[in-house]
Amino acid sequence: MSLLLEGKTAFVSGGTRGIGAAICEIFAREGADVAFNYHTSDELATEVIAKIEAFGRRALAFKVSITDRLGMKRVTREIAEAWQKIDVLVNNAAVNKPDNFATTTDKSWDWVIDTNVNSLFAVTKPIYKQMIRRRAGKILNITSIGAISSLPTSVHYATSKAAMIGFTKCLSREAANFGITVNAIAAGIFDTDLGNTLPERLLQAHEGWVSLGRLGKPAELAEFAAFMCSDRNSYMNGDIITVDGGVVT
């Protein structure tokens, strides 16, 4: 049987850490050429490129913010010129800050909402337009169980991830007219920099919430993401699939 993503090209936002880095590596293992953006660490970007290329796949890395609309248009153009197409988009990059709503500052609220919500427009629109021209594409958004359950996460983060669910569902109907599917994974708490922004007491309590009794590993989500973005997943659209280790709320 062929690899899940053989011959595909993909763009992953936030590709140097946690779930994003795992998605880049596993997509490459499954046959995709992978481009990604990052914000800070050139060293981590070099490591991810090496992992992609170790599978014999092509890699492109862009140091640009996901909220930079002009920058993301340039990134899209450069990927399309280099590889002639963009088959898969994964909106993964996100930020969080452990705030109580009563003490959340204007700056914290704007930072989380701008990064997690406004980036959906900046990243998705130029790539979506490329997909429309080819009448084909897969878009996968990484949202959170915090958007659909009353878990003790920050209000601004939960709000931003709930917005991503609305974005997924509404865009999926429009995109279907062009042969493009849009789905999302509602992730539980994973062993990543973002997951570990939760207070220690909540991370300890997490073992009692989850039937598997542990944090998720980024590769475990990435394995499922590869299937969701493959042609074998042909009849899923506008769906939000939970991957959380069995959270009981």
Long-range contacts (C-beta under 8 A, 24 or more apart in sequence): 2-31, 3-29, 3-30, 3-31, 4-30, 4-31, 4-226, 4-227, 4-229, 4-230, 4-232, 5-30, 5-31, 5-32, 5-88, 5-226, 5-229, 5-230, 6-30, 6-31, 6-32, 7-31, 8-32, 8-33, 8-87, 8-88, 8-229, 8-230, 9-33, 9-34, 9-35, 9-79, 9-83, 9-85, 9-86, 9-87, 9-88, 10-34, 10-35, 10-86, 10-87, 10-88, 10-89, 10-90, 10-229, 11-35, 11-36, 11-37, 11-75, 11-76, 11-79, 11-86, 11-88, 11-89, 11-90, 11-127, 12-36, 12-90, 12-92, 13-37, 13-66, 13-90, 13-91, 13-92, 13-93, 13-119, 13-123, 14-38, 14-39, 14-66, 14-92, 14-93, 14-94, 15-45, 15-48, 15-61, 15-92, 16-41, 16-44, 16-45, 16-47, 16-48, 17-44, 17-192, 17-193, 18-190, 18-192, 18-193, 18-194, 18-195, 18-218, 19-92, 19-142, 19-187, 19-190, 19-192, 19-218, 19-221, 19-222, 20-90, 20-92, 20-93, 21-48, 21-51, 21-218, 22-217, 22-218, 22-219, 22-221, 22-222, 23-90, 23-92, 23-218, 23-221, 23-222, 23-225, 23-226, 24-48, 24-51, 24-52, 24-59, 25-51, 25-52, 25-219, 25-222, 26-219, 26-222, 26-223, 26-225, 26-226, 27-88, 27-222, 27-225, 27-226, 27-229, 28-52, 28-53, 28-54, 28-55, 28-57, 28-59, 29-55, 30-226, 30-230, 31-57, 32-57, 32-87, 32-88, 33-57, 33-58, 33-59, 33-83, 34-58, 34-59, 34-60, 35-59, 35-60, 35-61, 35-62, 35-75, 35-79, 35-83, 36-60, 36-61, 36-62, 37-61, 37-62, 37-63, 37-64, 37-65, 37-66, 37-72, 37-75, 37-93, 38-62, 38-63, 39-63, 39-65, 39-66, 39-93, 58-82, 58-83, 66-93, 66-115, 66-119, 66-122, 66-123, 67-114, 67-115, 67-118, 67-119, 67-122, 68-122, 69-121, 69-122, 72-122, 72-123, 72-126, 73-126, 75-126, 76-126, 76-127, 76-130, 77-126, 80-130, 85-130, 85-134, 86-127, 86-130, 86-131, 86-137, 87-131, 87-136, 87-137, 87-138, 88-137, 88-138, 88-139, 88-140, 88-229, 89-123, 89-124, 89-127, 89-128, 89-131, 89-137, 89-138, 89-139, 89-140, 90-139, 90-140, 90-141, 90-142, 90-225, 90-229, 91-119, 91-120, 91-123, 91-124, 91-139, 91-140, 91-141, 91-142, 91-164, 92-142, 93-119, 94-142, 94-157, 94-160, 94-161, 94-194, 95-194, 96-153, 96-154, 96-157, 96-194, 96-197, 97-154, 97-156, 97-157, 97-197, 98-154, 98-197, 98-198, 98-199, 99-154, 99-155, 99-156, 100-154, 101-154, 101-155, 104-154, 104-155, 104-156, 108-156, 109-156, 112-154, 112-156, 112-157, 112-160, 113-156, 113-159, 113-160, 115-160, 116-157, 116-160, 116-161, 116-163, 116-164, 117-160, 117-163, 117-164, 120-163, 120-164, 120-167, 124-171, 128-171, 128-175, 128-180, 131-175, 131-178, 131-180, 132-178, 132-180, 135-178, 135-179, 135-180, 136-179, 136-180, 137-175, 137-178, 137-179, 137-180, 137-181, 138-180, 138-181, 138-183, 138-228, 138-229, 138-230, 138-233, 139-171, 139-175, 139-180, 139-181, 139-182, 139-183, 140-182, 140-183, 140-184, 140-185, 140-225, 140-228, 140-229, 141-167, 141-168, 141-182, 141-183, 141-184, 141-185, 142-184, 142-185, 142-187, 142-221, 142-225, 143-168, 143-184, 143-185, 143-186, 143-187, 143-240, 144-186, 144-187, 145-186, 145-187, 145-188, 145-242, 145-244, 145-247, 147-186, 148-186, 148-240, 148-242, 149-247, 149-249, 150-249, 151-209, 151-247, 151-249, 152-202, 153-198, 161-186, 165-240, 168-238, 168-240, 169-238, 169-240, 172-237, 172-238, 173-238, 175-237, 176-237, 181-233, 181-236, 181-237, 182-237, 182-238, 183-228, 183-236, 183-237, 183-238, 183-239, 183-240, 183-241, 184-239, 184-240, 184-241, 185-221, 185-224, 185-225, 185-228, 185-240, 185-241, 185-242, 185-243, 186-240, 186-241, 186-242, 186-243, 186-244, 187-216, 187-221, 187-243, 187-244, 188-216, 188-242, 188-243, 188-244, 188-245, 188-247, 189-215, 189-216, 189-244, 190-215, 190-216, 190-217, 190-218, 190-220, 190-221, 191-215, 191-216, 191-217, 191-218, 192-218, 209-247, 209-248, 209-249, 210-244, 210-245, 210-246, 210-247, 210-248, 211-245, 211-246, 211-247, 211-248, 212-245, 212-246, 214-245, 215-245, 216-243, 216-244, 216-245
